[in-house]
Amino acid sequence: MAQQIQAIRGMNDVLPADISAWQHLEACAREVANSYGYEEIRVPLIEHTELFKRAIGEFTDVVEKEMYTFTDQGGESLTLRPEATAGIVRAAISNGLLRGARHKLWCIGPMFRHERPQKGRYRQFYQLDVEAIGFAGPDIDAELIALTARLWRRLELSGVRLEINSLGTPEARRAYRELLVAYFRRYESALDADSRRRLQGNPLRILDSKNPQMAEVIAGAPLLSDHLDEPSRAHFQELRATLERIGIAYRVNPRLVRGLDYYSRTVFEWLTDALGAQDAVCSGGRYDGLIAQLGGEATPAVGFALGIERVVDLLVQAARVPGAVPADVYLIVNGAAQAGAAIQMAEELRDALPHRRFEFNLGGGNFKAQFRRADKSGAALALICGDEEMARSVVAMKPLRQESGQTECPRSEVASRVEELLLRLTSRPSG
């Protein structure tokens, strides 16, 4: 026997038994995003490596350690996308979508990072990404946060809390960076290897360290919020006032810096205590300088990414996963000679009642086996197409979830009788 080929470590199959939570989340996200006027965009899974180096920053963990990068047959360095924002910005620039226009966009799909797999952190993972391009004020920051809050309500998820911060303008951050480097230089011997490496390239990332041995040193570092420029301070104050006005609770976390270099001013995270170490389920912020950095006209922008697997875990924990959609009707064939005619009838029923789900018995089997399959399908009604029934141009109809006798109806009236019976049996709407 040939050796089995296993899935790549950190890349998981989503099986039919688990898919309903994914579909529910995706449907709710699409519904909420559309209700706020965001349009779907789809961008490639593979981009030029230089895009992510310029957008994310060469001294980030993502670029330094985690990207799936390869050289193709033409000698170009390409990378599987580790996040979606850079690709969406690239698409806006290369397709001429800017030119003074404003766009509210969303996409959903897989991202790739080569990191140590653990629960909630995988090498192929899925994200919902929402971006607003061309909007400068704090009102759009508040709208994105309100959108995520509405999604939690739509999913009936509680226990998700919001943290916000402001990183100021690049100019203010450069001045703060000098203060931070001078501070950490005094404690360089207490820094771990990653932090010493970041000291010159990206010292703000040291504040995001999860190393408990450095907690005391980090706690004593100067706060960026004490060194914000006045326009950023006003922007942040207006965002906070808007969140309070619309009833969204938050906590200001002055150590929240986010892991990607392109952020400026507003940053935010939605956190939970229900997933252990992987506590962030949605993260985002403003990136006003990124579009110019990638060759487009200077354009303000803000967005967020939501981790699909983590929110699915929350849905499962909270028992907020809808059950599998059952069949409405199961077609049983009594007599092999009638299989072709029964399949034809099933197709006609699907044409006449497209809102209903029909399952046809495949692979033969006696009456007992077929009724067992019909019961497993969850169908409310069985149609029995046998030699004797077909000879008389009738179809037998038997409710499966209620104690009710079997009836017959003329072949020409099956669709209308099926709908009438289902409405009575299930009280489900017909459209």
Contacts in CASP RR format, 6 or more apart in sequence:
PFRMAT RR
TARGET T0000
AUTHOR 0000-0000-0000
METHOD contacts of the structure
MODEL  1
MAQQIQAIRGMNDVLPADISAWQHLEACAREVANSYGYEEIRVPLIEHTE
LFKRAIGEFTDVVEKEMYTFTDQGGESLTLRPEATAGIVRAAISNGLLRG
ARHKLWCIGPMFRHERPQKGRYRQFYQLDVEAIGFAGPDIDAELIALTAR
LWRRLELSGVRLEINSLGTPEARRAYRELLVAYFRRYESALDADSRRRLQ
GNPLRILDSKNPQMAEVIAGAPLLSDHLDEPSRAHFQELRATLERIGIAY
RVNPRLVRGLDYYSRTVFEWLTDALGAQDAVCSGGRYDGLIAQLGGEATP
AVGFALGIERVVDLLVQAARVPGAVPADVYLIVNGAAQAGAAIQMAEELR
DALPHRRFEFNLGGGNFKAQFRRADKSGAALALICGDEEMARSVVAMKPL
RQESGQTECPRSEVASRVEELLLRLTSRPSG
7 13 0 8 1.000
8 123 0 8 1.000
8 124 0 8 1.000
9 117 0 8 1.000
9 123 0 8 1.000
10 117 0 8 1.000
10 122 0 8 1.000
10 123 0 8 1.000
10 124 0 8 1.000
11 122 0 8 1.000
11 123 0 8 1.000
11 124 0 8 1.000
12 122 0 8 1.000
12 124 0 8 1.000
14 22 0 8 1.000
20 321 0 8 1.000
20 322 0 8 1.000
20 323 0 8 1.000
20 324 0 8 1.000
21 312 0 8 1.000
21 315 0 8 1.000
21 316 0 8 1.000
21 321 0 8 1.000
22 308 0 8 1.000
22 312 0 8 1.000
24 155 0 8 1.000
24 315 0 8 1.000
24 320 0 8 1.000
24 321 0 8 1.000
24 322 0 8 1.000
25 155 0 8 1.000
25 308 0 8 1.000
25 311 0 8 1.000
25 312 0 8 1.000
25 315 0 8 1.000
26 108 0 8 1.000
26 128 0 8 1.000
26 308 0 8 1.000
28 151 0 8 1.000
28 154 0 8 1.000
28 155 0 8 1.000
29 106 0 8 1.000
29 108 0 8 1.000
29 128 0 8 1.000
29 151 0 8 1.000
29 306 0 8 1.000
30 40 0 8 1.000
31 154 0 8 1.000
32 147 0 8 1.000
32 150 0 8 1.000
32 151 0 8 1.000
32 154 0 8 1.000
33 40 0 8 1.000
33 106 0 8 1.000
33 130 0 8 1.000
33 147 0 8 1.000
36 104 0 8 1.000
36 143 0 8 1.000
36 147 0 8 1.000
37 104 0 8 1.000
38 104 0 8 1.000
38 105 0 8 1.000
38 106 0 8 1.000
38 130 0 8 1.000
38 132 0 8 1.000
38 147 0 8 1.000
39 103 0 8 1.000
39 104 0 8 1.000
39 105 0 8 1.000
39 106 0 8 1.000
40 105 0 8 1.000
40 106 0 8 1.000
40 107 0 8 1.000
41 88 0 8 1.000
41 91 0 8 1.000
41 105 0 8 1.000
41 106 0 8 1.000
41 107 0 8 1.000
42 107 0 8 1.000
43 81 0 8 1.000
43 84 0 8 1.000
43 87 0 8 1.000
43 88 0 8 1.000
43 90 0 8 1.000
43 91 0 8 1.000
43 107 0 8 1.000
44 81 0 8 1.000
44 87 0 8 1.000
45 80 0 8 1.000
45 81 0 8 1.000
45 110 0 8 1.000
45 112 0 8 1.000
46 78 0 8 1.000
46 79 0 8 1.000
46 80 0 8 1.000
46 81 0 8 1.000
47 78 0 8 1.000
47 79 0 8 1.000
47 81 0 8 1.000
47 86 0 8 1.000
47 87 0 8 1.000
47 90 0 8 1.000
48 76 0 8 1.000
48 77 0 8 1.000
48 78 0 8 1.000
48 79 0 8 1.000
49 67 0 8 1.000
49 69 0 8 1.000
49 77 0 8 1.000
49 78 0 8 1.000
49 79 0 8 1.000
50 77 0 8 1.000
51 79 0 8 1.000
51 86 0 8 1.000
51 87 0 8 1.000
51 90 0 8 1.000
51 294 0 8 1.000
52 62 0 8 1.000
52 63 0 8 1.000
52 67 0 8 1.000
52 79 0 8 1.000
52 81 0 8 1.000
52 82 0 8 1.000
52 83 0 8 1.000
52 86 0 8 1.000
53 63 0 8 1.000
54 293 0 8 1.000
54 294 0 8 1.000
55 85 0 8 1.000
55 86 0 8 1.000
55 87 0 8 1.000
55 89 0 8 1.000
55 260 0 8 1.000
55 262 0 8 1.000
55 290 0 8 1.000
55 293 0 8 1.000
55 294 0 8 1.000
56 62 0 8 1.000
56 63 0 8 1.000
56 82 0 8 1.000
56 83 0 8 1.000
56 86 0 8 1.000
56 260 0 8 1.000
56 261 0 8 1.000
56 262 0 8 1.000
57 63 0 8 1.000
57 202 0 8 1.000
57 260 0 8 1.000
57 261 0 8 1.000
57 262 0 8 1.000
58 64 0 8 1.000
59 197 0 8 1.000
59 198 0 8 1.000
59 201 0 8 1.000
59 202 0 8 1.000
59 205 0 8 1.000
59 261 0 8 1.000
60 202 0 8 1.000
60 205 0 8 1.000
60 259 0 8 1.000
60 260 0 8 1.000
60 261 0 8 1.000
61 194 0 8 1.000
61 205 0 8 1.000
61 259 0 8 1.000
62 82 0 8 1.000
62 83 0 8 1.000
62 113 0 8 1.000
62 259 0 8 1.000
62 260 0 8 1.000
65 114 0 8 1.000
65 115 0 8 1.000
66 82 0 8 1.000
66 113 0 8 1.000
66 114 0 8 1.000
66 115 0 8 1.000
67 79 0 8 1.000
67 80 0 8 1.000
67 82 0 8 1.000
67 112 0 8 1.000
67 113 0 8 1.000
67 114 0 8 1.000
68 79 0 8 1.000
68 80 0 8 1.000
68 82 0 8 1.000
68 112 0 8 1.000
68 113 0 8 1.000
68 114 0 8 1.000
69 77 0 8 1.000
69 78 0 8 1.000
69 79 0 8 1.000
70 77 0 8 1.000
70 78 0 8 1.000
70 79 0 8 1.000
71 77 0 8 1.000
71 78 0 8 1.000
72 78 0 8 1.000
80 112 0 8 1.000
81 87 0 8 1.000
81 111 0 8 1.000
81 112 0 8 1.000
82 111 0 8 1.000
82 112 0 8 1.000
82 113 0 8 1.000
83 111 0 8 1.000
83 127 0 8 1.000
83 129 0 8 1.000
83 260 0 8 1.000
83 305 0 8 1.000
84 107 0 8 1.000
84 109 0 8 1.000
84 111 0 8 1.000
84 127 0 8 1.000
84 129 0 8 1.000
84 305 0 8 1.000
85 129 0 8 1.000
85 131 0 8 1.000
85 262 0 8 1.000
85 287 0 8 1.000
85 290 0 8 1.000
85 303 0 8 1.000
85 305 0 8 1.000
86 290 0 8 1.000
86 294 0 8 1.000
88 105 0 8 1.000
88 107 0 8 1.000
88 129 0 8 1.000
88 131 0 8 1.000
89 131 0 8 1.000
89 133 0 8 1.000
89 290 0 8 1.000
89 291 0 8 1.000
89 294 0 8 1.000
89 301 0 8 1.000
90 294 0 8 1.000
91 97 0 8 1.000
92 98 0 8 1.000
92 103 0 8 1.000
92 133 0 8 1.000
92 291 0 8 1.000
93 291 0 8 1.000
93 294 0 8 1.000
93 295 0 8 1.000
93 296 0 8 1.000
97 103 0 8 1.000
97 133 0 8 1.000
98 133 0 8 1.000
98 134 0 8 1.000
98 291 0 8 1.000
98 296 0 8 1.000
98 297 0 8 1.000
98 299 0 8 1.000
99 297 0 8 1.000
100 134 0 8 1.000
100 297 0 8 1.000
100 299 0 8 1.000
101 134 0 8 1.000
102 132 0 8 1.000
102 133 0 8 1.000
102 134 0 8 1.000
102 135 0 8 1.000
103 131 0 8 1.000
103 132 0 8 1.000
103 133 0 8 1.000
103 134 0 8 1.000
104 131 0 8 1.000
104 132 0 8 1.000
104 133 0 8 1.000
105 130 0 8 1.000
105 131 0 8 1.000
105 132 0 8 1.000
105 133 0 8 1.000
106 128 0 8 1.000
106 129 0 8 1.000
106 130 0 8 1.000
106 131 0 8 1.000
107 128 0 8 1.000
107 129 0 8 1.000
108 126 0 8 1.000
108 127 0 8 1.000
108 128 0 8 1.000
108 129 0 8 1.000
108 308 0 8 1.000
109 126 0 8 1.000
109 127 0 8 1.000
109 308 0 8 1.000
110 124 0 8 1.000
110 125 0 8 1.000
110 126 0 8 1.000
111 124 0 8 1.000
111 125 0 8 1.000
111 126 0 8 1.000
111 127 0 8 1.000
112 123 0 8 1.000
112 124 0 8 1.000
112 125 0 8 1.000
113 123 0 8 1.000
113 125 0 8 1.000
114 123 0 8 1.000
115 121 0 8 1.000
115 123 0 8 1.000
117 123 0 8 1.000
118 277 0 8 1.000
118 278 0 8 1.000
119 275 0 8 1.000
119 276 0 8 1.000
119 278 0 8 1.000
119 313 0 8 1.000
120 275 0 8 1.000
120 278 0 8 1.000
120 309 0 8 1.000
120 310 0 8 1.000
120 313 0 8 1.000
121 278 0 8 1.000
122 309 0 8 1.000
125 307 0 8 1.000
125 308 0 8 1.000
125 309 0 8 1.000
126 307 0 8 1.000
126 308 0 8 1.000
126 309 0 8 1.000
127 305 0 8 1.000
127 306 0 8 1.000
127 307 0 8 1.000
127 308 0 8 1.000
128 305 0 8 1.000
128 306 0 8 1.000
128 307 0 8 1.000
128 308 0 8 1.000
129 303 0 8 1.000
129 304 0 8 1.000
129 305 0 8 1.000
129 306 0 8 1.000
130 144 0 8 1.000
130 147 0 8 1.000
130 303 0 8 1.000
130 304 0 8 1.000
130 306 0 8 1.000
131 301 0 8 1.000
131 302 0 8 1.000
131 303 0 8 1.000
132 140 0 8 1.000
132 143 0 8 1.000
132 144 0 8 1.000
132 301 0 8 1.000
132 302 0 8 1.000
132 303 0 8 1.000
133 291 0 8 1.000
133 299 0 8 1.000
133 300 0 8 1.000
133 301 0 8 1.000
134 299 0 8 1.000
134 300 0 8 1.000
134 301 0 8 1.000
135 300 0 8 1.000
135 301 0 8 1.000
135 302 0 8 1.000
136 288 0 8 1.000
136 300 0 8 1.000
137 235 0 8 1.000
137 238 0 8 1.000
137 300 0 8 1.000
138 235 0 8 1.000
138 236 0 8 1.000
138 238 0 8 1.000
138 239 0 8 1.000
138 242 0 8 1.000
138 266 0 8 1.000
139 238 0 8 1.000
139 242 0 8 1.000
140 302 0 8 1.000
141 239 0 8 1.000
141 265 0 8 1.000
141 266 0 8 1.000
141 268 0 8 1.000
141 285 0 8 1.000
141 286 0 8 1.000
141 302 0 8 1.000
142 239 0 8 1.000
142 242 0 8 1.000
142 243 0 8 1.000
142 246 0 8 1.000
144 302 0 8 1.000
144 303 0 8 1.000
144 304 0 8 1.000
145 162 0 8 1.000
145 164 0 8 1.000
145 243 0 8 1.000
145 248 0 8 1.000
145 268 0 8 1.000
146 246 0 8 1.000
146 248 0 8 1.000
148 270 0 8 1.000
148 282 0 8 1.000
148 304 0 8 1.000
148 306 0 8 1.000
149 162 0 8 1.000
149 248 0 8 1.000
151 306 0 8 1.000
152 158 0 8 1.000
152 160 0 8 1.000
152 270 0 8 1.000
155 311 0 8 1.000
155 314 0 8 1.000
155 315 0 8 1.000
155 320 0 8 1.000
156 318 0 8 1.000
156 320 0 8 1.000
157 311 0 8 1.000
157 314 0 8 1.000
157 315 0 8 1.000
157 318 0 8 1.000
157 320 0 8 1.000
158 318 0 8 1.000
159 272 0 8 1.000
159 273 0 8 1.000
159 274 0 8 1.000
160 270 0 8 1.000
160 271 0 8 1.000
160 272 0 8 1.000
160 281 0 8 1.000
160 314 0 8 1.000
161 249 0 8 1.000
161 251 0 8 1.000
161 270 0 8 1.000
161 271 0 8 1.000
161 272 0 8 1.000
162 248 0 8 1.000
162 249 0 8 1.000
162 250 0 8 1.000
162 251 0 8 1.000
162 268 0 8 1.000
162 269 0 8 1.000
162 270 0 8 1.000
162 271 0 8 1.000
163 250 0 8 1.000
163 251 0 8 1.000
163 252 0 8 1.000
163 253 0 8 1.000
163 256 0 8 1.000
163 268 0 8 1.000
163 269 0 8 1.000
163 271 0 8 1.000
164 239 0 8 1.000
164 240 0 8 1.000
164 243 0 8 1.000
164 250 0 8 1.000
164 251 0 8 1.000
164 252 0 8 1.000
164 253 0 8 1.000
164 256 0 8 1.000
164 266 0 8 1.000
164 267 0 8 1.000
164 268 0 8 1.000
165 224 0 8 1.000
165 225 0 8 1.000
165 252 0 8 1.000
165 253 0 8 1.000
165 254 0 8 1.000
165 255 0 8 1.000
165 256 0 8 1.000
165 257 0 8 1.000
165 266 0 8 1.000
165 267 0 8 1.000
165 268 0 8 1.000
166 224 0 8 1.000
166 225 0 8 1.000
166 228 0 8 1.000
166 232 0 8 1.000
166 233 0 8 1.000
166 235 0 8 1.000
166 236 0 8 1.000
166 265 0 8 1.000
166 266 0 8 1.000
166 267 0 8 1.000
167 173 0 8 1.000
167 204 0 8 1.000
167 224 0 8 1.000
167 232 0 8 1.000
167 257 0 8 1.000
167 258 0 8 1.000
167 263 0 8 1.000
167 264 0 8 1.000
167 265 0 8 1.000
167 266 0 8 1.000
167 267 0 8 1.000
168 224 0 8 1.000
168 228 0 8 1.000
168 229 0 8 1.000
168 232 0 8 1.000
168 264 0 8 1.000
168 265 0 8 1.000
169 229 0 8 1.000
169 231 0 8 1.000
169 232 0 8 1.000
169 264 0 8 1.000
169 265 0 8 1.000
170 264 0 8 1.000
170 289 0 8 1.000
171 229 0 8 1.000
172 227 0 8 1.000
172 228 0 8 1.000
172 229 0 8 1.000
172 232 0 8 1.000
173 204 0 8 1.000
173 224 0 8 1.000
173 264 0 8 1.000
175 227 0 8 1.000
176 222 0 8 1.000
176 224 0 8 1.000
176 227 0 8 1.000
177 203 0 8 1.000
177 204 0 8 1.000
179 222 0 8 1.000
179 227 0 8 1.000
180 203 0 8 1.000
180 204 0 8 1.000
180 206 0 8 1.000
180 207 0 8 1.000
180 221 0 8 1.000
180 222 0 8 1.000
181 199 0 8 1.000
181 200 0 8 1.000
181 203 0 8 1.000
183 220 0 8 1.000
183 221 0 8 1.000
183 222 0 8 1.000
184 191 0 8 1.000
184 195 0 8 1.000
184 199 0 8 1.000
184 203 0 8 1.000
184 206 0 8 1.000
184 217 0 8 1.000
184 221 0 8 1.000
185 199 0 8 1.000
187 217 0 8 1.000
188 196 0 8 1.000
188 199 0 8 1.000
190 213 0 8 1.000
190 214 0 8 1.000
190 217 0 8 1.000
191 199 0 8 1.000
191 206 0 8 1.000
191 214 0 8 1.000
191 217 0 8 1.000
192 209 0 8 1.000
192 211 0 8 1.000
192 213 0 8 1.000
192 214 0 8 1.000
194 209 0 8 1.000
195 206 0 8 1.000
195 209 0 8 1.000
195 211 0 8 1.000
195 214 0 8 1.000
198 205 0 8 1.000
198 206 0 8 1.000
199 206 0 8 1.000
202 261 0 8 1.000
204 224 0 8 1.000
204 257 0 8 1.000
205 257 0 8 1.000
205 259 0 8 1.000
206 214 0 8 1.000
206 218 0 8 1.000
206 221 0 8 1.000
207 218 0 8 1.000
207 221 0 8 1.000
207 255 0 8 1.000
207 257 0 8 1.000
208 255 0 8 1.000
208 257 0 8 1.000
208 258 0 8 1.000
208 259 0 8 1.000
209 218 0 8 1.000
218 255 0 8 1.000
223 254 0 8 1.000
224 254 0 8 1.000
224 257 0 8 1.000
225 252 0 8 1.000
225 254 0 8 1.000
228 236 0 8 1.000
232 265 0 8 1.000
235 265 0 8 1.000
235 266 0 8 1.000
236 265 0 8 1.000
236 266 0 8 1.000
239 266 0 8 1.000
240 250 0 8 1.000
240 252 0 8 1.000
243 250 0 8 1.000
250 268 0 8 1.000
253 269 0 8 1.000
256 267 0 8 1.000
256 268 0 8 1.000
256 269 0 8 1.000
257 263 0 8 1.000
257 267 0 8 1.000
258 267 0 8 1.000
258 269 0 8 1.000
258 283 0 8 1.000
258 284 0 8 1.000
258 285 0 8 1.000
262 287 0 8 1.000
262 289 0 8 1.000
262 290 0 8 1.000
262 293 0 8 1.000
263 284 0 8 1.000
263 285 0 8 1.000
263 286 0 8 1.000
263 287 0 8 1.000
264 286 0 8 1.000
264 287 0 8 1.000
264 288 0 8 1.000
264 289 0 8 1.000
265 285 0 8 1.000
265 286 0 8 1.000
265 288 0 8 1.000
266 285 0 8 1.000
266 286 0 8 1.000
266 302 0 8 1.000
267 283 0 8 1.000
267 284 0 8 1.000
267 285 0 8 1.000
267 286 0 8 1.000
268 283 0 8 1.000
268 284 0 8 1.000
268 285 0 8 1.000
268 304 0 8 1.000
269 280 0 8 1.000
269 282 0 8 1.000
269 283 0 8 1.000
269 284 0 8 1.000
270 280 0 8 1.000
270 281 0 8 1.000
270 282 0 8 1.000
270 283 0 8 1.000
271 279 0 8 1.000
271 280 0 8 1.000
271 281 0 8 1.000
272 279 0 8 1.000
272 281 0 8 1.000
272 310 0 8 1.000
272 314 0 8 1.000
273 279 0 8 1.000
274 313 0 8 1.000
274 314 0 8 1.000
274 317 0 8 1.000
275 281 0 8 1.000
275 310 0 8 1.000
275 313 0 8 1.000
275 314 0 8 1.000
278 310 0 8 1.000
280 310 0 8 1.000
281 306 0 8 1.000
281 307 0 8 1.000
281 310 0 8 1.000
281 311 0 8 1.000
281 314 0 8 1.000
282 304 0 8 1.000
282 305 0 8 1.000
282 306 0 8 1.000
282 307 0 8 1.000
282 311 0 8 1.000
283 304 0 8 1.000
283 305 0 8 1.000
284 302 0 8 1.000
284 303 0 8 1.000
284 304 0 8 1.000
284 305 0 8 1.000
285 302 0 8 1.000
285 303 0 8 1.000
285 304 0 8 1.000
286 300 0 8 1.000
286 301 0 8 1.000
286 302 0 8 1.000
286 303 0 8 1.000
287 301 0 8 1.000
287 302 0 8 1.000
287 303 0 8 1.000
288 298 0 8 1.000
288 299 0 8 1.000
288 300 0 8 1.000
288 301 0 8 1.000
289 298 0 8 1.000
289 300 0 8 1.000
289 301 0 8 1.000
290 301 0 8 1.000
291 297 0 8 1.000
291 298 0 8 1.000
291 299 0 8 1.000
291 301 0 8 1.000
292 298 0 8 1.000
292 299 0 8 1.000
314 320 0 8 1.000
315 321 0 8 1.000
325 357 0 8 1.000
326 357 0 8 1.000
326 377 0 8 1.000
326 378 0 8 1.000
326 379 0 8 1.000
326 380 0 8 1.000
327 357 0 8 1.000
327 358 0 8 1.000
327 359 0 8 1.000
327 377 0 8 1.000
327 378 0 8 1.000
327 379 0 8 1.000
328 356 0 8 1.000
328 357 0 8 1.000
328 358 0 8 1.000
328 379 0 8 1.000
328 380 0 8 1.000
328 381 0 8 1.000
328 422 0 8 1.000
328 426 0 8 1.000
329 349 0 8 1.000
329 356 0 8 1.000
329 357 0 8 1.000
329 358 0 8 1.000
329 359 0 8 1.000
329 379 0 8 1.000
329 380 0 8 1.000
329 381 0 8 1.000
329 382 0 8 1.000
329 383 0 8 1.000
329 418 0 8 1.000
329 422 0 8 1.000
330 358 0 8 1.000
330 359 0 8 1.000
330 360 0 8 1.000
330 361 0 8 1.000
330 373 0 8 1.000
330 374 0 8 1.000
330 377 0 8 1.000
330 378 0 8 1.000
330 379 0 8 1.000
330 381 0 8 1.000
330 382 0 8 1.000
330 383 0 8 1.000
330 400 0 8 1.000
331 342 0 8 1.000
331 345 0 8 1.000
331 346 0 8 1.000
331 358 0 8 1.000
331 359 0 8 1.000
331 360 0 8 1.000
331 361 0 8 1.000
331 382 0 8 1.000
331 383 0 8 1.000
331 385 0 8 1.000
332 361 0 8 1.000
332 367 0 8 1.000
332 370 0 8 1.000
332 371 0 8 1.000
332 374 0 8 1.000
332 382 0 8 1.000
332 383 0 8 1.000
332 384 0 8 1.000
332 385 0 8 1.000
333 339 0 8 1.000
333 342 0 8 1.000
333 361 0 8 1.000
333 364 0 8 1.000
333 370 0 8 1.000
333 385 0 8 1.000
333 386 0 8 1.000
334 367 0 8 1.000
334 384 0 8 1.000
334 385 0 8 1.000
334 386 0 8 1.000
334 387 0 8 1.000
334 389 0 8 1.000
335 386 0 8 1.000
335 387 0 8 1.000
336 364 0 8 1.000
337 387 0 8 1.000
338 385 0 8 1.000
338 386 0 8 1.000
338 387 0 8 1.000
338 390 0 8 1.000
339 364 0 8 1.000
341 385 0 8 1.000
341 390 0 8 1.000
342 360 0 8 1.000
342 385 0 8 1.000
343 360 0 8 1.000
345 383 0 8 1.000
345 385 0 8 1.000
345 395 0 8 1.000
345 411 0 8 1.000
345 414 0 8 1.000
346 358 0 8 1.000
346 360 0 8 1.000
348 415 0 8 1.000
349 356 0 8 1.000
349 358 0 8 1.000
349 414 0 8 1.000
349 415 0 8 1.000
349 418 0 8 1.000
350 356 0 8 1.000
350 358 0 8 1.000
352 415 0 8 1.000
353 415 0 8 1.000
353 418 0 8 1.000
353 419 0 8 1.000
355 430 0 8 1.000
355 431 0 8 1.000
356 418 0 8 1.000
356 419 0 8 1.000
356 422 0 8 1.000
359 377 0 8 1.000
359 379 0 8 1.000
361 370 0 8 1.000
361 373 0 8 1.000
361 374 0 8 1.000
364 370 0 8 1.000
371 382 0 8 1.000
374 382 0 8 1.000
374 400 0 8 1.000
375 400 0 8 1.000
378 400 0 8 1.000
378 401 0 8 1.000
379 400 0 8 1.000
380 399 0 8 1.000
380 400 0 8 1.000
380 401 0 8 1.000
380 422 0 8 1.000
380 425 0 8 1.000
380 426 0 8 1.000
381 397 0 8 1.000
381 398 0 8 1.000
381 399 0 8 1.000
381 400 0 8 1.000
381 418 0 8 1.000
381 421 0 8 1.000
381 422 0 8 1.000
381 425 0 8 1.000
382 397 0 8 1.000
382 398 0 8 1.000
382 399 0 8 1.000
382 400 0 8 1.000
383 395 0 8 1.000
383 396 0 8 1.000
383 397 0 8 1.000
383 414 0 8 1.000
383 418 0 8 1.000
384 395 0 8 1.000
384 396 0 8 1.000
384 397 0 8 1.000
384 398 0 8 1.000
384 406 0 8 1.000
385 395 0 8 1.000
385 396 0 8 1.000
386 396 0 8 1.000
389 395 0 8 1.000
389 396 0 8 1.000
389 408 0 8 1.000
393 410 0 8 1.000
393 411 0 8 1.000
393 412 0 8 1.000
394 408 0 8 1.000
394 409 0 8 1.000
394 410 0 8 1.000
394 411 0 8 1.000
395 408 0 8 1.000
395 409 0 8 1.000
395 411 0 8 1.000
395 414 0 8 1.000
396 406 0 8 1.000
396 407 0 8 1.000
396 408 0 8 1.000
397 406 0 8 1.000
397 407 0 8 1.000
397 408 0 8 1.000
397 409 0 8 1.000
397 417 0 8 1.000
397 418 0 8 1.000
397 421 0 8 1.000
398 404 0 8 1.000
398 405 0 8 1.000
398 406 0 8 1.000
398 407 0 8 1.000
399 405 0 8 1.000
399 421 0 8 1.000
399 425 0 8 1.000
401 425 0 8 1.000
402 425 0 8 1.000
409 417 0 8 1.000
419 430 0 8 1.000
422 428 0 8 1.000
423 430 0 8 1.000
END
